[in-house]
C-alpha cells in the first residue's frame, strides 16, 4: 500500500520520528492509537487497518504485494536496489513473451550498472510437448542472454521426483544481493501475471525459504549455450521420466 504521508515531506518526517519513538517501546498499536481519531469514516478506517497490517509485517522484516501491479512494482524496486547480484528461479517462461518490456529494460539497466543477473528457467512437461511453445521459450531465453543475463534452465520432470522440490514447485523466487528474497505466486494460468508477492529481508526467513542451494545442487541445470539449445530442442515431444 502506498502511504499518502510518504509523498508529504514534513508529514513523512513526523511519521518516521514517531515510529522511531515507538520502536523504543516496541508498540506499533500504541502509535496507531495516537492517530486513530483521524479514521473518522469507513474509508479512513480501512486505510488505518492496512497501515497496521503493513507495519506489523515490516516489524518482522517482510512485506506483501497483493495485485499484479503491486507485484511488478515490488520486484522492480528490489532489482533497482540491488548492487551486486540478482538470482531468479522462474517457472513461467512464456509470460516473458509479452507485456514485460519494463522488466526487460530494468534487467538490462541493472546489468549495465554491474549487477550479475542469473535466471534459471524451469521448463514444464506441458511446454515440452508443444514445439511452438519450446521455440517461444528459446526465443525468450535468447533475448535475455543478449542483454547480458546469465541464462540456464532445468526440466521440471527431473525435479518432480525430488522431495525437497515440492515446496518450491510452481513458485517463482528472486534473491537480491543475498539479502532480499521474493516469492511470487497466485497465477490464474501459465500465461497470467502473478497477483501475490512475499518479500523478506529477514535472514532466518531467507535461510529457510531460499531455493537456490537446492536447485543448483541437483546437477540438472543446463546453461543456455549452443549445447544447451540443441539438447532442449531434442527433448521436445519426448516422453521420459528423467532426462539427465
C-alpha positions in Angstrom: 0.0 0.0 0.0 1.4 3.4 -0.9 1.3 5.6 2.2 -0.1 9.1 1.5 2.2 10.6 4.1 5.2 9.3 2.2 4.6 11.9 -0.5 4.4 14.7 2.1 8.0 15.7 3.2 7.0 17.2 6.6 4.4 14.6 7.4 6.8 11.8 6.4 9.4 13.2 8.8 6.9 13.3 11.5 5.8 9.7 10.9 9.4 8.4 10.9 10.1 10.3 14.1 7.0 8.8 15.7 7.9 5.3 14.6 11.4 5.7 16.0 9.9 6.8 19.3 7.6 3.8 19.4 10.4 1.4 18.5 11.8 2.0 22.0 8.5 0.9 23.4 8.1 -1.8 20.7 4.4 -0.8 20.5 3.0 -0.2 17.0 -0.5 -0.5 18.3 0.2 2.4 20.7 1.5 4.6 17.8 -1.6 3.9 15.7 -3.9 4.6 18.6 -2.5 8.1 18.7 -3.8 8.8 15.2 -7.0 6.6 15.3 -9.2 9.6 15.8 -8.3 10.6 12.2 -10.0 7.4 11.0 -13.4 9.0 11.2 -15.1 7.3 8.2 -15.2 3.9 6.7 -12.6 4.7 4.1 -10.1 6.0 6.6 -10.7 3.1 8.9 -9.8 0.7 6.1 -6.6 2.6 5.4 -5.7 2.6 9.1 -6.2 -1.2 9.2 -4.0 -1.7 6.1 -1.3 0.5 7.7 -1.4 -1.5 10.9 -1.0 -4.8 8.9 1.8 -3.3 6.8 3.7 -2.1 9.9 3.2 -5.4 11.7 4.8 -7.3 8.8 7.5 -4.7 8.4 8.4 -5.3 12.0 9.2 -8.9 11.0 11.2 -7.6 8.0 8.6 -8.7 5.5 6.1 -7.0 3.1 3.4 -8.3 0.7 2.0 -7.3 -2.6 -1.5 -8.5 -3.5 -2.2 -7.3 -7.0 -0.5 -7.7 -10.4 0.6 -4.0 -10.4 2.0 -4.2 -6.8 3.9 -7.4 -7.6 5.6 -5.9 -10.6 6.4 -2.8 -8.7 7.8 -4.7 -5.8 10.0 -6.9 -8.0 11.3 -3.9 -10.0 12.1 -1.9 -6.8 14.1 -4.8 -5.4 16.1 -5.1 -8.6 16.8 -1.4 -8.7 18.3 -1.5 -5.2 20.5 -4.5 -6.0 24.2 -3.6 -6.1 25.9 -6.9 -6.8 23.6 -9.8 -7.8 20.1 -10.9 -8.7 19.3 -14.6 -8.9 16.0 -15.8 -10.3 14.1 -19.1 -10.4 11.2 -18.8 -12.9 8.6 -21.4 -13.8 6.7 -19.3 -16.4 9.0 -18.5 -19.3 6.1 -17.9 -21.7 4.9 -14.9 -19.7 8.0 -13.0 -20.8 6.9 -13.2 -24.5 4.6 -10.2 -24.0 3.9 -7.3 -21.5 7.3 -7.5 -19.9 9.0 -4.6 -21.7 9.5 -2.7 -18.5 11.1 -5.7 -16.7 13.4 -6.2 -19.7 14.6 -2.6 -19.6 15.2 -2.8 -15.8 17.1 -6.0 -16.2 19.3 -4.5 -19.0 19.9 -1.4 -16.9 20.9 -3.5 -13.9 23.4 -5.5 -16.0 24.9 -2.2 -17.3 25.5 -0.9 -13.8 27.3 -4.1 -12.9 24.7 -6.4 -11.3 25.3 -10.0 -12.0 21.9 -11.4 -13.1 21.3 -15.1 -13.4 17.9 -16.6 -14.3 17.1 -20.3 -14.1 14.0 -21.3 -16.0 12.0 -24.4 -15.0 10.6 -26.0 -18.2 7.4 -27.8 -17.7 6.3 -31.1 -19.3 3.3 -29.3 -20.9 5.6 -26.8 -22.6 7.9 -29.6 -23.8 5.0 -31.3 -25.6 4.4 -28.2 -27.8 7.2 -27.4 -30.3 5.8 -23.9 -30.9 6.0 -23.1 -27.1 9.5 -24.5 -27.0 10.5 -22.2 -29.8 8.9 -19.2 -28.0 10.7 -20.2 -24.7 14.0 -20.4 -26.5 13.4 -17.0 -28.1 12.7 -15.5 -24.7 15.9 -17.1 -23.2 17.9 -15.9 -26.2 16.7 -12.4 -25.9 17.6 -12.3 -22.2 21.0 -13.8 -22.9 21.6 -11.0 -25.4 21.0 -8.4 -22.6 23.9 -9.9 -20.6 21.8 -12.1 -18.3 23.3 -15.5 -17.5 20.5 -17.9 -18.6 20.1 -21.5 -17.7 17.2 -24.0 -17.5 16.1 -27.2 -15.9 13.4 -29.7 -16.9 10.7 -29.9 -14.3 10.4 -33.6 -14.9 13.9 -34.0 -13.4 12.9 -32.1 -10.3 9.5 -33.6 -9.5 10.8 -36.8 -8.1 12.9 -34.9 -5.5 11.0 -34.4 -2.2 12.6 -31.0 -1.4 11.3 -29.6 -4.7 7.7 -29.9 -3.8 7.7 -26.7 -1.6 9.4 -24.7 -4.4 7.2 -26.1 -7.2 5.4 -23.5 -9.4 6.6 -20.6 -7.3 9.0 -18.0 -8.7 11.8 -16.8 -6.5 14.4 -14.0 -6.6 17.3 -13.3 -4.3 18.9 -9.8 -4.4 22.4 -9.4 -3.0 21.8 -12.4 -0.8 19.8 -10.2 1.5 16.3 -9.7 0.0 14.2 -12.7 -1.1 10.9 -12.6 -3.0 8.4 -15.3 -3.6 5.9 -14.8 -6.4 2.7 -16.9 -6.8 -1.0 -16.9 -7.4 -1.3 -17.1 -11.2 -4.6 -18.0 -12.9 -2.8 -19.7 -15.8 0.8 -20.3 -17.0 0.4 -17.1 -19.2 -1.1 -14.9 -16.5 0.8 -12.4 -14.4 1.2 -13.2 -10.7 -1.0 -11.4 -8.1 0.9 -12.2 -4.9 4.5 -11.5 -3.8 6.1 -12.1 -0.4 9.3 -10.2 0.2 11.6 -10.7 3.2 14.9 -9.3 4.3 14.8 -11.4 7.5 17.9 -13.6 7.5 16.2 -16.5 9.2 13.4 -16.5 6.6 15.9 -16.3 3.7 17.8 -19.2 5.1 14.7 -21.3 5.3 13.0 -20.3 2.1 15.9 -19.9 -0.3 15.5 -22.5 -3.1 18.8 -21.8 -4.9 21.2 -24.1 -2.9 18.8 -27.0 -3.5 18.1 -26.2 -7.2 21.8 -25.6 -8.1 22.8 -28.7 -6.1 20.6 -31.0 -8.1 23.1 -31.1 -11.0 20.2 -30.9 -13.5 20.7 -27.3 -14.6 21.9 -26.7 -18.1 23.4 -23.5 -19.5 21.6 -21.9 -22.4 24.5 -22.1 -24.8 24.7 -23.9 -28.2 24.9 -27.3 -26.5 22.0 -26.4 -24.2 19.9 -25.2 -27.1 20.4 -28.3 -29.0 19.7 -30.5 -26.0 16.4 -28.6 -25.2 15.3 -28.9 -28.8 16.0 -32.7 -28.7 13.7 -33.0 -25.6 10.7 -31.6 -27.4 7.9 -34.1 -27.5 9.9 -36.8 -25.9 8.3 -38.8 -23.1 10.7 -39.5 -20.3 10.7 -39.5 -16.5 14.3 -38.3 -16.3 16.5 -36.5 -18.8 19.9 -36.1 -17.2 
